[in-house]
Amino acid sequence: MGTDKRIMVVDDNRGNLRNLEKMLQGYAIAIAESGDEALRSAPEFQPDVVILDAIMPGMDGYETCLRMRRMRELRLSPRIIMLSARNVPEESARAYEAGADDFLTKPIDTETLLARVEAQIRLSSLSPLEASRDELMTTLARDGRAALTTVAKAVVTLRRLAAPGSTGADAIQSIEYSVEELDSLLEQIEMLFDTVGGRREVAVVSTPAARLVAERKPVAVKATAPAATAEAEHAADACSVR
């Protein structure tokens, strides 16, 4: 990895900052302990990638991301990777809405972090057309399969409720066929991405949607804990980035 690439790490927890610095050895690193400090330091440092904690006191990572995207003092808009201890879909959706390019859930291992950083650096060096192609394929592989799996789970539930031979049962069967076709199309897109030379740094749902439908049984889903208080969220966020 080249030391000419600049990475800014933003986290209010000093232990996390030390761990992230160790993981990113070989890059030029700047650290900031708050969103305000990151915005003050970014124009001078001119980061290629920003690793940004989502939950911080004062200005949180989402607001920091929004403001950084509007900064005219930055020669190039940096690639932003948002980190959070909350593993819920709403958290990643909020990060992307704020302008983040990638989202990682803590705890984080070195191999995964470096792979994501390298992917963002590679995207920043591509032509606009190449970058758009890679981002589109990444979005299709990540969000498309997640959405399709949600539909497949709903179909499994509806099938149990529909009377055999009813109009509803026929409609559900049509949806099943469509899920299988779309699932196959997504697999082809993912293989094309790998073949064309893109490094697919995305988390693909472990169970293909078509298989959920074919198994014809409910899918076990982990229970999600009730939303934590702001104090509890911050305490969890400060644990570790291992």
C-alpha positions in Angstrom: 0.0 0.0 0.0 1.3 3.4 -0.9 2.0 6.0 1.7 1.0 8.8 -0.6 -2.6 8.1 0.2 -4.0 10.2 3.0 -6.6 8.8 5.5 -8.3 10.8 8.1 -9.7 8.9 11.1 -12.5 10.5 13.1 -13.6 9.0 16.5 -14.2 10.5 19.9 -12.8 7.3 21.5 -9.0 7.5 21.8 -8.7 3.7 22.1 -10.5 3.3 18.8 -8.2 5.9 17.2 -5.1 4.0 18.4 -6.4 0.7 17.0 -7.4 2.2 13.7 -4.0 3.8 13.4 -2.3 0.4 13.9 -4.6 -1.2 11.3 -3.8 1.5 8.7 0.0 1.4 9.0 1.6 2.4 5.8 -0.8 5.3 5.0 -0.4 8.9 5.9 -2.8 9.3 8.8 -4.5 12.3 10.4 -6.7 11.8 13.5 -9.6 13.9 14.8 -11.5 13.4 18.0 -14.6 15.2 16.9 -16.6 16.3 13.9 -15.6 19.9 14.4 -11.9 19.0 14.6 -12.2 16.9 11.4 -13.8 19.8 9.5 -11.1 22.2 10.7 -8.2 19.8 9.7 -9.6 18.4 6.4 -8.7 21.5 4.2 -5.0 21.3 5.2 -4.7 17.5 5.2 -6.7 16.9 2.0 -7.7 13.3 2.8 -8.3 10.7 0.1 -10.4 8.6 2.5 -12.2 9.5 5.7 -13.1 6.8 8.3 -15.8 8.4 10.3 -17.5 7.2 13.5 -21.3 7.7 13.3 -22.1 8.2 17.0 -20.1 11.0 18.6 -21.1 13.7 21.2 -21.8 17.1 19.8 -21.6 16.9 16.0 -22.2 13.3 15.1 -20.8 11.5 12.1 -23.8 12.1 9.9 -23.7 15.8 10.2 -19.9 15.8 9.8 -20.3 13.8 6.6 -22.9 16.2 5.2 -20.8 19.3 6.0 -17.6 17.7 4.6 -19.4 17.0 1.3 -20.2 20.7 1.0 -16.6 21.9 1.7 -15.2 23.9 -1.2 -11.7 23.9 0.5 -11.2 20.2 -0.5 -9.6 19.8 -3.9 -11.2 16.4 -4.3 -14.2 15.0 -2.4 -12.9 12.3 -0.2 -14.3 8.8 0.0 -16.1 8.4 3.3 -16.4 5.1 5.2 -18.9 5.4 8.1 -18.5 3.2 11.2 -21.2 2.3 13.7 -21.8 -0.1 16.6 -25.5 -0.3 15.6 -26.1 -3.2 13.2 -29.5 -2.1 11.9 -30.6 -1.3 8.3 -31.8 2.2 9.3 -28.2 3.1 10.4 -26.6 2.2 7.1 -29.4 3.9 5.2 -28.8 7.1 7.2 -25.1 7.0 6.5 -25.6 6.7 2.7 -28.2 9.5 2.8 -25.6 11.7 4.5 -23.2 11.1 1.7 -21.1 8.2 2.9 -19.6 5.8 0.3 -19.4 2.8 2.5 -20.7 1.6 5.9 -19.1 -0.8 8.3 -20.5 -2.3 11.6 -18.2 -2.6 14.6 -16.3 -4.7 15.7 -14.0 -4.4 12.6 -11.1 -6.6 11.7 -8.0 -5.4 10.0 -8.5 -7.4 6.8 -12.0 -6.1 6.2 -11.0 -2.5 7.0 -8.0 -2.6 4.6 -10.1 -4.2 1.9 -12.7 -1.5 2.1 -10.2 1.3 2.2 -8.3 -0.1 -0.8 -11.7 -0.4 -2.7 -12.5 3.2 -2.0 -9.0 4.3 -3.1 -9.3 2.4 -6.3 -12.7 4.0 -7.0 -11.3 7.4 -6.4 -8.7 6.8 -9.1 -11.1 5.6 -11.8 -12.5 7.8 -14.5 -16.1 9.1 -13.8 -17.5 6.5 -16.1 -15.6 3.6 -14.6 -16.4 4.8 -11.1 -20.1 5.0 -11.9 -20.1 1.5 -13.3 -18.4 0.0 -10.2 -20.7 1.9 -7.8 -23.8 0.8 -9.8 -22.7 -2.9 -9.7 -21.8 -2.6 -6.0 -25.2 -1.1 -5.2 -27.0 -3.8 -7.2 -25.1 -6.6 -5.5 -25.6 -5.2 -2.0 -29.0 -3.4 -1.9 -30.6 -5.4 -4.7 -30.1 -8.7 -3.1 -31.0 -7.4 0.4 -34.3 -6.1 -1.0 -35.0 -9.3 -3.0 -34.4 -11.4 0.2 -36.9 -9.2 2.0 -39.5 -9.9 -0.7 -38.7 -13.7 -0.5 -39.3 -13.7 3.2 -42.6 -12.0 2.8 -43.6 -14.6 0.1 -42.8 -17.4 2.6 -45.1 -15.8 5.1 -47.9 -15.1 2.6 -47.8 -18.6 1.3 -48.7 -20.0 4.7 -51.8 -17.7 4.9 -53.1 -18.2 1.4 -55.7 -21.0 0.8 -54.5 -23.6 -1.8 -55.9 -23.0 -5.2 -57.1 -19.5 -4.4 -56.4 -16.4 -6.5 -53.9 -15.3 -3.8 -52.0 -18.6 -4.0 -51.7 -18.2 -7.8 -50.4 -14.6 -7.4 -47.8 -15.7 -4.8 -46.6 -18.4 -7.2 -46.1 -15.7 -9.9 -44.1 -13.7 -7.4 -42.0 -16.7 -6.6 -41.0 -17.2 -10.2 -40.1 -13.5 -10.5 -37.9 -13.8 -7.3 -36.1 -16.7 -8.9 -35.5 -14.9 -12.1 -34.2 -11.7 -10.4 -32.0 -13.8 -8.1 -30.4 -15.4 -11.1 -29.9 -12.0 -12.7 -28.2 -10.7 -9.6 -25.8 -13.7 -9.6 -24.9 -12.9 -13.2 -24.2 -9.3 -12.4 -22.0 -10.3 -9.4 -20.0 -12.7 -11.6 -19.7 -10.0 -14.3 -18.4 -7.6 -11.7 -15.7 -10.1 -10.7 -14.8 -10.9 -14.3 -14.6 -7.4 -15.6 -12.0 -6.6 -12.9 -14.0 -5.0 -10.1 -13.1 -6.1 -6.6 -16.5 -6.7 -5.1 -16.2 -5.3 -1.6 -19.8 -5.8 -0.6 -21.6 -7.9 2.0 -23.9 -10.2 0.0 -26.8 -11.8 1.9 -25.7 -15.4 2.8 -28.9 -17.1 1.7 -30.0 -16.5 -1.9 -33.6 -15.2 -2.2 -34.5 -18.0 -4.6 -33.4 -20.6 -2.1 -35.6 -19.0 0.6 -38.6 -19.4 -1.8 -37.6 -22.9 -2.8 -37.3 -24.2 0.7 -40.9 -23.2 1.4 -40.4 -22.6 5.1 -40.0 -19.5 7.3 -36.6 -18.0 7.7 -35.1 -17.5 11.2 -34.4 -13.8 11.8 -32.3 -12.6 14.7 -34.3 -10.5 17.1 -33.3 -6.9 17.2 -33.0 -5.3 20.6 -35.1 -2.2 21.4 -33.5 1.1 20.5 -31.0 2.1 23.0 -30.8 5.4 24.7 -28.3 7.9 23.4 -26.0 7.3 26.4 -26.1 3.5 25.8 -25.5 3.8 22.1 -22.4 6.0 22.8 -21.1 3.5 25.3 -21.5 0.6 22.8 -19.9 2.7 20.1 -16.8 3.3 22.2 -16.0 -0.4 22.9 -13.6 -1.6 20.2 -12.9 -1.7 16.5 -11.3 -5.1 16.5 
